[in-house]
């Protein structure tokens, strides 16, 4: 059994690159991974793109941060 590898990716208005980033991870030969993507209040289609790709690959998980969380930091 292979160890699980967690790939953590922060994103903000990354609609131009997020799909390519995810596809690059999916193309790797090592398959026991999860991709945790945080969307830091994007105003573009980043979240929608990630959600669409996550429908077909349960290893992809989206965490949407709210303005309230960011304001507390």
N, C-alpha and C positions, 0 to 999 in steps of 0.2 A: 504494500500500500504506500502511495506517495503522500508526502506532507502537503497540506493545503497552503497555498501561497495567496496572500491578500495583496492586491494591487490597489492602492489608495490614490485617487486622482481628484484634485480640487479643480473646479471649473467656474469660470465667470465669463459670460458672453462668448462661449467657445463653439458656437454652432458651425463655424467654418472648419473646425479641426476635431471635434469630439467623436464623430463617427469614424474617422480615420484612426484615431487613437484606440477606440474600442476594437475595431477590425484588426488592428495590429496585434492586440493582445489575443484575440480569438485565433489568429493565424499561428500562434506559437505551437510547438510540438508538445510542450508540457500542458496537460489538460486539467490538472487538479488545482484550479485557482478560483478566486472570487474577485470581482472588480467592484470596489466601493467608490462611488462617484458622489462628491458633494457639489451641489449647485449653490453657489454663494450669491443668491438673489439676481440671477441673470435676467436681462430684459429682452433677450432674443429667444430663439427656439431651442436652446441647449437642452432644457428639461424634456421637451417633447421628443427630441431625437433619442435621448437616452431611454426614455420610457418605451418608445417603439422598439428599440433594439433589445431591451430587457424582456419584452414579451416573448421573444424567441430564444432567449438565453437566460435562464434563471440564475446564472452565476453573476450577472450584472445587477447591482443594487444602487438605487438612487436615493440620496439624502438631500432634501431641499432645505436649506437654511432660510430662516425668516429674517426680516429686517430687525425684529425685536431681539433676536439672539445676537446679531452682529452689533447692535447698539449697546449691549451690555458689556462687550469686550473692551 
